[in-house]
Amino acid sequence: LRNLDDASVKSLNGVRVAAYLFHLVPNVENFRTVLRCIKLWSKVRGVYSNVLGFLGGINMAILAARVCQLYPNASPSTLLQKFFTVWDMWKWPMPVLLAPIDDEGLGLK
């Protein structure tokens, strides 16, 4: 990312995040299937929009990725059911972590 202007770096962020999510989930195909179903479900119900205060694509992708991590051997249909169960029971505002926080001397906790 060196020698790139800000616009170019920002345009690559989506690709980098997607690649990182694929790296973190145990089964990429199951993840993609579940994410497509969740996006379709939310669009049909009119609740797919960051602008309107609902979850958007990356938010849903992170939540779907976490469910895929929790149930690595589950089928897409089971993952879809678990998606709604897990996030219904989640102790909000507890953060959703896909990987441990890497401090790197920045004082993060």
N, C-alpha and C positions, 0 to 999 in steps of 0.2 A: 504493500500500500504506500510505499515511499514514492515520492515525486508525483503523486496524484493530487488533483485539486479536490476541494471539499465535495463538490457535486458528484465527482466520480466515486469517491469513497462512500458516500451515502448511497449511491446507486448499487454498490456491491454488497451493502449490508444485508439485504434480503437473501441473497445467494449464500452468503457466509453463514447466516443464522440457519437456513434450511439445511445446509451441509452439516452443521454442528448438530442439529436435531436428529438427522439421519444417523449420525455417528453414535448418538446416545440411546437410541431405541434398539431393542433386541431384534425386531422384525420390521423392516422398512415397509414391506408390502402391507402388512396388517395395519401399521400406523397410517399409511396413505388411505387405506380403505375406510378406517374409522374416522379419519379427519374429513374425508369427503362426505360421509354420512352426517357427521355433526354439522358441517357447513350447510348442507342441504336442509337439514332439520331446522336450523336457525334462520335460514333465508325464507323458507316457507312460512315460518311464524313471525317474520318481520323483526327478529331480534339479532340480526347480524349487522352490526355497525358500530365502529368506534366513535364515530361522530355523534351518534345519538345516545351514547353512554352504555352501549352493550359491548359484548366481547367481539373483537375482530379476528382476522385470520391468524395472526401470530399468537394471540392470547389463547385461541382454541387449540392451536398446534402445540403450545406448551402444555396445556392441560391434557390433551390426548397423549402426548409423549410420556407424561408422568404415569398415566394409567397403563400404557404399554410397558413401562418399566416395572410397575407393581405386579403385573400379570404377564410375564414374558412368554408363557406357553399358551395363552388364551387365544381363541379364535376371534375374528373380527366381531362377530355377533355378541360374544361374551364381553369383549372389550367395550363395545358400545353400551351395553347394559351397565357395566362397571363404571364407565365414564359418569353416568348420571348418578349412580349410587355414591361413588367416592366424593364427587363435588357437592352433592347434597349434604353429606355428613361431615365435610371438611370443617375444621375449627378455624374459620376466618377470623381475623386477618393473618393467620399463620402463613408464612410464605411457602410457595411451591418451588422446591429445588429439584432440578434435574441432575445436578452435579454438585459436589462440595464447593463451597466458596473458597477460592484461591486468594489468600490475603496478599501475597507478593509484597509484603512490607508496607501496605497502604493503610493499615489500621482498621480494616474491615472486620466486622463481627457479625 
